[in-house]
């Protein structure tokens, strides 16, 4: 009888554990489902470009074996809204490249974001290329860097709006690796110490090489 009671007790414990696990599975909202589909489409297009375009890092400077890029699952937790605050003095700063070269950028402004009741600062830099003119971006490291994500850091492109009251969307699901993540023939800007974000951003692109 004691043996049967013990078996029944174990059975009910397992049943409760399974029930709790089932409750942990959250049903995605329609907005999350649609967002995931959009991100999946963007990633398919990006993979196609990287595999086939002659200017991609897999083809431009010697052939590099292509395999599908690796990503975190789409997660709307890593989408933030913030106003861009311009620096009073938009100074020129030196950013080192991965081959040791110096690059000049303008420290343009920054965003303040909140994550789990903590505030974080995201620097926005302005660069210039004769072929495209001025461009803007965020490059960063975080608590996934050199673990799940690329060891140098990741980038986000920014489109600047001529409106001081504009609220920007900063979506880390769009974070991508620079070209040097795939081929040593390329060099890329290294995020500075000031560009570290002190939490794990489990969104966007992961390491390409294990």
C-alpha positions in Angstrom: 0.0 0.0 0.0 2.9 2.4 0.9 4.5 1.6 -2.5 1.2 2.5 -4.3 0.9 5.7 -2.3 4.4 6.7 -3.2 3.8 6.0 -6.9 0.6 8.1 -6.8 2.5 10.9 -5.0 5.2 11.0 -7.7 2.5 10.9 -10.4 0.7 13.9 -9.0 4.0 15.9 -8.6 4.9 15.2 -12.2 1.4 16.2 -13.3 1.6 19.5 -11.4 5.1 20.2 -12.9 3.8 19.6 -16.4 0.7 21.8 -15.8 3.0 24.6 -14.5 5.2 24.3 -17.6 2.1 24.5 -19.9 1.0 27.7 -18.1 4.5 29.2 -18.8 3.9 29.0 -22.5 2.5 32.3 -23.5 0.3 32.6 -26.5 1.6 35.2 -29.0 -0.6 38.2 -29.8 -1.6 38.9 -33.4 0.8 41.9 -33.3 3.7 39.6 -32.3 2.8 37.0 -35.0 2.7 39.7 -37.7 5.9 41.2 -36.5 7.7 37.8 -36.6 6.5 37.3 -40.1 7.9 40.7 -41.2 11.3 40.0 -39.5 11.4 36.5 -41.1 10.9 38.1 -44.6 13.6 40.7 -44.0 16.0 38.1 -42.9 15.3 35.9 -45.9 16.0 38.9 -48.2 19.2 39.7 -46.3 20.5 36.1 -46.5 19.7 36.1 -50.3 21.7 39.3 -50.7 24.7 38.0 -48.7 24.7 34.8 -50.7 24.3 36.1 -54.2 25.4 39.8 -54.4 28.9 40.4 -55.7 29.4 43.2 -53.2 28.6 41.1 -50.1 31.4 40.0 -47.8 31.0 36.4 -49.1 31.9 37.4 -52.7 33.6 40.8 -52.8 37.1 40.0 -51.6 37.6 36.4 -52.3 35.0 33.7 -52.0 33.9 32.8 -48.5 31.7 29.8 -48.0 28.1 30.9 -47.3 25.8 29.4 -44.8 22.5 31.0 -43.5 23.1 33.7 -41.0 22.2 33.1 -37.4 19.7 35.2 -35.5 17.9 35.4 -32.2 14.2 34.8 -32.3 12.2 38.0 -33.0 11.4 39.6 -29.7 9.4 42.8 -29.3 10.9 43.2 -25.8 13.9 44.8 -27.5 12.0 47.5 -29.3 12.3 51.0 -27.7 10.9 54.4 -28.3 13.0 57.5 -27.6 13.6 61.1 -28.6 17.1 61.9 -30.1 19.0 64.3 -27.9 21.7 66.2 -29.9 25.0 66.9 -28.3 25.6 70.6 -27.7 29.1 70.2 -29.1 29.1 67.6 -31.9 32.8 66.8 -31.6 34.8 64.7 -33.9 35.9 61.4 -32.3 38.4 58.7 -33.4 37.1 55.2 -33.7 39.6 52.4 -34.3 39.0 49.8 -37.0 39.7 46.1 -36.5 43.0 46.4 -38.6 44.2 49.2 -36.4 43.3 52.2 -38.6 41.8 55.4 -37.2 38.4 56.5 -38.4 36.8 59.9 -37.8 33.2 60.2 -36.9 31.0 62.9 -35.3 29.5 62.3 -31.9 26.0 63.4 -33.0 23.6 62.6 -30.2 22.1 59.9 -28.0 19.0 58.1 -27.0 17.9 57.2 -23.5 16.1 53.9 -23.2 14.7 52.0 -20.2 15.0 48.3 -19.7 13.8 46.5 -16.5 13.7 49.8 -14.6 17.3 50.7 -15.5 18.2 53.6 -17.9 20.8 53.2 -20.7 22.4 55.6 -23.1 22.8 54.8 -26.8 25.3 57.0 -28.7 24.5 58.0 -32.3 27.4 58.7 -34.6 27.6 60.5 -37.9 29.9 59.3 -40.7 30.6 60.5 -44.2 31.3 58.6 -47.4 31.7 60.5 -50.8 29.5 58.0 -52.6 26.6 58.2 -50.1 27.1 61.4 -48.2 26.3 61.5 -44.4 25.1 58.4 -42.6 24.1 57.7 -39.0 24.3 54.7 -36.8 24.6 53.1 -33.4 27.3 50.5 -32.8 27.4 48.7 -29.5 28.5 45.8 -27.4 26.2 44.2 -24.8 26.2 41.3 -22.4 25.9 38.8 -25.3 29.0 40.1 -27.0 31.7 37.4 -27.6 29.2 34.9 -26.2 26.1 34.5 -28.4 26.8 37.6 -30.6 29.9 38.8 -32.5 32.9 39.6 -30.4 33.6 43.0 -32.0 30.0 44.3 -31.6 26.9 44.9 -33.7 25.4 47.9 -35.6 22.1 49.6 -36.1 21.5 52.0 -38.9 19.6 55.2 -38.2 17.6 57.5 -40.5 17.6 61.0 -39.0 14.3 63.0 -39.2 14.4 66.8 -39.3 12.1 67.2 -36.3 13.5 67.8 -32.8 10.3 66.3 -31.3 10.3 63.1 -33.4 10.1 59.9 -31.4 12.4 57.2 -32.9 11.9 53.5 -32.9 15.1 51.6 -31.9 14.6 48.0 -32.8 17.4 45.7 -31.8 15.9 42.9 -33.9 17.5 44.8 -36.8 21.0 44.7 -35.2 23.5 43.2 -37.6 27.1 42.2 -37.8 29.7 44.2 -39.7 31.4 42.6 -42.7 34.5 41.7 -40.7 32.3 39.1 -38.9 32.4 37.0 -42.0 35.8 37.7 -43.6 39.2 38.9 -42.3 39.6 40.8 -45.6 37.3 43.5 -44.2 37.8 45.9 -41.4 35.1 47.5 -39.3 34.6 50.2 -36.6 35.1 48.9 -33.0 32.5 50.2 -30.5 34.1 52.3 -27.8 33.9 51.6 -24.1 31.1 54.3 -23.9 29.1 52.2 -26.4 28.6 49.2 -24.1 25.0 48.5 -23.2 24.8 46.8 -19.8 22.2 44.1 -20.4 21.9 41.1 -22.7 20.3 42.1 -26.0 19.0 38.8 -27.2 17.8 40.2 -30.5 19.2 40.7 -33.9 22.1 38.8 -35.5 24.2 36.2 -33.6 27.8 35.1 -34.2 28.3 33.7 -37.7 31.2 31.4 -36.7 30.9 29.2 -33.6 
